[in-house]
């Protein structure tokens, strides 16, 4: 009789515990549904689950009152490139600005793909590619071969001023991984990276470098640039980590008065604000930044003065996880 009562008590206890566990799981399921559109995601740098992708990594409280410009933003998670938003350089024989690539490489429309929820700009060794006669000699040298294909992707829409944020990993080869823009008579290069120089070369600093340029093609800027065109401002921004070793978040806050650069959510370097003249009507070159609407470019190019990739180095990918452009006006 005692054993029977003891067994009954144990059964009752286990039944109650099982019921409590079911209720708890049900509540957790109801309160935390799986939602792929939930803006709270893991921090892209430290895997800290407090990052709100609706706002810049450096402004999670949205002090800047940012609104996402979806025309020039993309998560690249649909499996294919949205060609209503992006132009692939060379597709259907169309080359914006008649730019087919930097000799001896050339843009191939087959080298821009979306894979693993990322835009990949590929560089390949393709000696049988139908290279264009429009390619030019660079660095005063004559190239007897053309073996390297790269790619470029360009936004169809333009924007003026805002916060640009990109999470990317540079290609690990002697090839650029670039995030830049073009507009009327001017160009803004947020970065040109060179992720894989060989040991012992003077270009080793490129492993951690963001080459930043503001370039003018406006002859009215001859007051500041004797030739009327070329770099109005350039500087080497040194990151703490090699740009080709892992993904990092790069942010650029572009206003009529300044351009601020952020790396992994932190202002860099030490609060410095970039200033330069480009298409302004002012007289002080340190009081102006570029002020024209721009289209975004992602591409890879060969810089012969930093060396060329060899067949054994290729293929490689420059990977872009996302591009987000916010504006507040």
N, C-alpha and C positions, 0 to 999 in steps of 0.2 A: 504493500500500500504506500509506504514512504517513497519507494523507488518510482512508483507511478506518479505521485505528486511532484517529485523532483524533476522527472522527465517533462511533465506538463509545464512547469515553471520555465525550464530551459527553452522549450518550444515557443512559449509566449514571449520570452526575451528576444530570441532570434527573429521572431515575426515582427516585433516592434522595431528592432534595429533595421531590418530590411525595408520596412515601410518608411522609416525616417530617411534612409539613404535614397530611396526613390523620389521622395518629396524634394530633397535637397538637389538632386540631379535635375529634376524637372524645373525647379526654380532657376538654377544656373543656366539651363538651356533657354528658358524664356527670357531671362534678363540679359543674356549675351549671345544673341543670334549671330550666326556667321554672316557678315555683310561685307562684300568685296568693295563697297563704296565708303566704308567707314574711314574717315580721314585720319584717325589715330592709328599710326603704323609704327613699326620699329624704326628707331633712329637709323638713318642710312650709314652712319659712321660708327657708332658705338653699340648698335643693336639694343638701344634703350627704348622700351615701348612707350615713349611719351611724345613722339614726333607727330605733329599735325601737318599733313601734306597740303592742307588748304592754304598755308602761309609759308613764307620763306623760313628756312632753318634758322636764320639769324634774327627773325622777328616772329617768334611763336605766339606772342601776345597781339600780333597784328596792329602794332602802334602806327604803322604806315598806312592803315586802312586799305590794304591791297585787295584788288579784284583781279581774278585770273583772266587773262586774254586768251581764250581758247583757240583763236585763229592761229596763234604762233606757239602753242603749247601742245605737248604730246607725251603720253606715257608709254607709247610703243608696245602696247599689250594686246593688240588685236590680231596678231599673227602675220599681217601684211602691212606695208606702208600705205598710209592714207595719201594717195596721190592727188586728191582734191586740195590737200593742205600743203603737200611737199612736191617739189619738182626734182626728179632724178636727172642730174646733169648728163647729157648725151642721149637720153632716151628719145626715140623717134628722130634722132639726128639733131636735137635741139640743145644748144649750148648757150646758156645765159652769159652775156658779156663776151661771147665768142671765146670763152675760156675753156680749153679742152684738157687742161692739166699742165703741171709744171714739168717741162722737159728734163729728163728723158721719160718720165711717166706720163700716163694719160688716164683720164676718167673713163671708166667703163660702167654703163648702166647696170651691168650684171653684178657689180661689186657692192651695191647698197641693198641690204636685206634686213628684215625684221625677224629675229630669232631669239628664243628664250626671253621674250618680253623686253628686248633691247634692239635699238638700231645699231647695226654693225656696218662700219665702213671698212671694207676689206682691201688689203693690198696683196697682189698676186704676182707671180712670175709667169708671164704669158707672152713669149716671143712671137707667137702666131697671131696675136691680136692685130686687127687692121688699124694701125696707128695713123693718125692724121698728119697731113703735110703741114698743118698749121702750128705744130709744136715748134718751139724756139730753142736755140742754143742758150745756155745759161753759164754764168761765171767765166765767160771768155774761152770756154773749152768746146771742142767738137766731139759729140758723142757718136760713136760708130755703131751703136746698138740701141734698140728700144725694146725692153723686156718687161717693164713694170707697169701694171695697171692699178689704179686706185679708184676712188669714187668721191662724189660730192652730192649732197642733198641740200636743197634751198627752199625756204618758205615762200609760198606764193603771195602771202600777205605781208605788209610792212607794218611797223609800229614805231612810235617815237616816245622815248623816255619810259622808264619803268625798272623793275627789278627782274633780272634774268638769272635763273638758277638752273644749273645742269649738274647731273650726277653722271660721271664718266670715268673711264679707264683708258689711258693712252695705249696705243699700239707699241709693243716692245720690239722695235726695230728702228733702223735709220730712216724713218719716215715721219712726217708731221701728223699730229692729231690736233685739229684746229676747230675752234668755235669762233666765228667771225660774222661780220655783216657788210653789206654794201648798200649804198644809197646814192643820191645825186652828188656826183663829183667827190665822193668821200667814202671812207672805209673805217670801220672800227673792229679791231682784232682783240677780242676778249682774251684769247690765248692761242698760241701756237706751242705745242709740246713736241718734244723729240725724245721718245721714251727709251730708245735702245742703242745709244752710242757704245762703241766698243771700248774696252779698258785701255787707258793710256792716251786716249784722244783728248784734245783740248775741249771737246764738246761734252765732256762728262757732266758738267754742271747742268746740262739740258735735262738730265734725269729728273730734276726737281724744279724745272723752270716753266713759268708761264710767260711767254713772250707777248707783251702787251703793246699794241700800236694804235695810234690814231693817224690815219693817212688822208691827205688832201690831194684831190685831183683838180682843184679849183684854181685857175690861173689868177684869180683876184687875191689869192693868199700870197702873192709874190712878196708882199711887205714882210711876211714872216719866213717864207721859203723862197730863196732867190730863183729857183727853177720853176716856182709856181705849183709844184706837186712833189709828193713824197711824204715821208714821215713828219707829221707836225709834232708828234710826241711818241716816244718809245721808251720802254723800260723793261728790265728783267725782274720778274717777281719770283722769288725763290720760295718754294713750298718746303714743308718739313719732311715730306715723304716723296719717294719716287712716284711719279705720276702713272707709270705703267705697272706698278706692283699691285694696286688695288683700286677700287672705286673710291672717289672722293667727290664732295659737293663743292661746286664753285659758284659763287654768287656775285653779281655785278649790279650795283644800284646806280643807275644812270639818270641824272637830272640835268637841267639847264646850267647848273653851277658846279657840278662835280661828278666824278665816278668813284664809287667806293668798291673795293674788292674784298670778298669774303672767301675763306677757305674752311670748309667743314663748319660753317656757321659762325666763324670768328673773323672780325675785321682784320685785314692784313694789308700791309705790314704795320703793326702797332699804331693803327689809327690814321695812317697816311691817306690823304685824299689826292687822287690824280686830277691834274688840271692841265689843259692845253687848248690852243686855238685850233680851229678847223674851218668852219664856214661862218664866222662871226662878223659883226660890224664893230667890234670893240678894238681898243688899241693896246691892251695889255694881254699878252699871250697866256699869262697864268690865271686869267679871269674867265676863261671860256672852255667849254667842252663841245664836242660835236653836237649839232642841233638839227639834223635832218632825219626823216623816216628811213628805216632800214629793213632789209630782208636778212634773215638768218641763214648762215651757211654752216654745214658740217662737212669737213673734207680731210683727206690726207694728200700730201704732196711730197715730192722729192726736193730736198735742199742740197744741191751738189756740194756746196761749200762746207757742209757738215758730213759729207759722205753718203754713199748710196747703199741701199740694201742689196745683198747678194741672194742668189737663188736659194741657198741653204737657210736664209733668214725668213723665208716666206712660205706659206701665207701667214699674215697676221691681221688682227682686227682692232680697230679703234671702236670702243663700245660706249654707247650713250643709253643710260637707263631711262632718263626722262629729260625733257626740257620744259620749264615752266616760266612763263613771263607774266608778271603781275603789273598792274598799273593802278594809279590812285587818282586819276582825273578823267 
